[in-house]
Amino acid sequence: MNTASYELIAANHAVNAVAAFIGGLFIAGALVWAVFLGIRVRRKESPPPRPDEQPRLPDTGPVHEEREMREPDEVPHAADESERLMPYNLHAAGSKHAGDQERKRWVPGSSGSFGSGGPGRT
């Protein structure tokens, strides 16, 4: 190899280093600009609520959950086979309030778990 080849290779490395440095400066400048833009947008937003504006418990105290047994709500049948069911003919939920609100209990001697199909007590 001759001296011209070495000079060409050295010049190529210098160009690559300068291009990488300029690219890094561009990315750093874009990040600084994005931070300043975020600060400017944040200043325009309304402030967070003060302590006296925070939600409060009702005077009656906390609201407790309500438990109820639900049963499947069947899809209504059309009066005539040629009649189409429209969305407003269907119920809003897939289940409804069950008439029997007794909680199902485990009976000794039944399966090992709730519906596992195990042999249970033998």
Buried (B, 14 or more C-beta within 10 A) or exposed (E): EEEEEEEEEEEEEEEEEEEEEEEEEEEEEEEEEEEEEEEEEEEEEEEEEEEEEEEEEEEEEEEEEEEEEEEEBEEEEEEEEEEEEEEEEEEEEEEEEEEEEEEEEEEEEEBEEEEEEEEEEE
